[in-house]
Amino acid sequence: MNPRDFLRVAANVHNSEDEAERRTAVSRAYYAVFLGARRLLEAESLPLSHFHEDHRLVPDCLRDTGDEMLADVGDAIADLRRERNMADYDMQTPKFNQAVCALLVEKARAASGSLVAARSGNLGPGRPRACAPCRTPRPVRKGEERLARRRRSGVVGHHQATGGRQGWDSSIGKR
């Protein structure tokens, strides 16, 4: 299945009168971009676990590529994840009206378009490979204070933070 199919579902229900359908649109919009980005990173030979930690690692990895467009996708994924968590778990939040859901679906559509450009190689001649940025810290972008603290403390990138797939035991599904 193509993760962009989730974006089609989100676009079909984000304008619904039914709050449950609008919340579902937010969730599907997030997963369209998150799964597309994870697929892109795996194509670049980045070892991901396919467990909950990927929801944090994928945007961090995109921000670490050194490519402004992919960093923006990482920011969009982080934003969409926060919204998805509220839509899925915080039933007291009345924020998911049609206008908000339309903006979130559009944010996902734009991020997904950037991922398509990245997959087709339309990022220009200096397109970074997945692991190189982890060895070369870049200036801190807005909203990355926590990541900057990790770098200053000696944890430069996601590979050192998670150990990649080292220690993975597929027979029990845990580290």
N, C-alpha and C positions, 0 to 999 in steps of 0.2 A: 504494500500500500504506500502511496505517496503522502507524506505528512501534509502537503498543501491541500489535500482533500478535506482535512479538518477546517481549513480556512473557508472553503466553500460552504461547509455546514454552518460555521459561525456567521457567515454573511447571510445565510438563509434565515436565521432565527434571531439575529441581534435586534431587529425592529419589532419583535413580537410584543403583544400585549401581556403575555404570560411571563412573569418574573423568572420562573424556573428556566424557561427557554433562553432568556437574555443572559442569565448566569451561565448556562451551558455554552452560550456563544463566547463568553469571556474565557472559559476553560478551553474550548476547542481552539480559539485564537492563539492562546499561549502554547498549546501542544503543537500546533502547526509550525510555529517558529522554533520552539525548543527542539523538536525531533528533527527538523530540517537542519538546524545548526549542529546537532549531535552527529548526524549523518555526514555533514561536511567535515567535521573534525576527525571522525573515524577514517574518512577517505584520505586524510593527511597523516594517517598512522598514529593518531593520538589514542592511547589506550583509555577507554572509559569503562565504567563498571556496569552500566545499565541498572543501577540502583539509585536511591535517593540522592546520593552525593553528586550525581551528574547535574542535578538542578542548580547547584552552586558552581560546579566546575565549568560547565559549558559557557555561561556568560563570562566568567573569569578568563577562560582561555581565549575567547574572542577579543576581550579587552586587551589581552597580552600579545596579540598578533602584531601590533605596530601599524595595522591598517585602520585608518579612521572609520571607514564604512563598516568593517567588521566590529570595531569597538562600539559603534553606535548600535549595531545589532545586539551586542552583549548587553548594553544598557537597556534596550527595548525588552529583551528577554527577562531581565531582572525586574523591570517595571511590570510587565505582563504577569510574571509569577506572583508578585505581591497582590495584584488585582485578582488573579485566579484563586489564590488562597482565600481572599475575602469572599469571593463569589461562591466558592465551594464549602467554606467552613464557618463563615460568620453570617448567620441568618438574620442577625439584627441590623446589618448594614443595609440601609435603604438606597444606597447610592447607584444601583445598577439600572438606571432608567435607559430609555432608548438612545438618547443623545450620548451618554457616557459609553454605552456598549458600541455605538457606531464609531466613536473615536478610538476605542481599544481595538476594534476589528481593523480599522484603517492603519493603526500603528503596526499591527501584526502583518497586514498586507505589504506595507512598505519594507519591513524587516525581511519578510519572506522574499520580496523582490531583490533585495541586496544579496541574499543567500544564493538566489538563482544566478546573479551576476558573478558571484564568487566561484560557483561551481563551473561556470562556463569560461572562467579565466579572464573575465573582463575587468580585472582590478589593476591592470598595468604591469609593467615589467618587473617591479620590485615586490611582487606578491610574496609575503613571507610563508615559510613552511611552518607546520604546527609547533614543533618543539623549539625552534630557534629563539622565539621571544622569551621563553622561560629563562634562558641564559643571559638575556640582555634586558634588564629592567628599563622601563621608559618613564617619562615624567608622569606624575599622578594626574589623572583626569578627575573632574568633578564627581563626587560620590564614591571615591575609591580610597578613602582614608584608612579603612580596615586593611585593605590589601597593601597599602603603603606601610602600615605598621608591621605586617607580616614580613615584608621585604626587609625592613630595617632590622627585624629581629633575626634575620638570617634565612628565613624561608622565602626563597626568591620566587618560586612559581609553583604551579599546581602539582608537578611531578614530585617535588620534595615534600609538599604538604600531604600528599596521599600515598606516595611510594608507587604511583602508577598501578600496575596490576600485580606487582610483587606481593607475594604472600597470599595470593588468591587461591582458594581451595574450591574448585567447582563442584566437588562431590557433596559439599554441605551448603554451598551458596553464601559463605561468609568469609571474612578475612580472618 
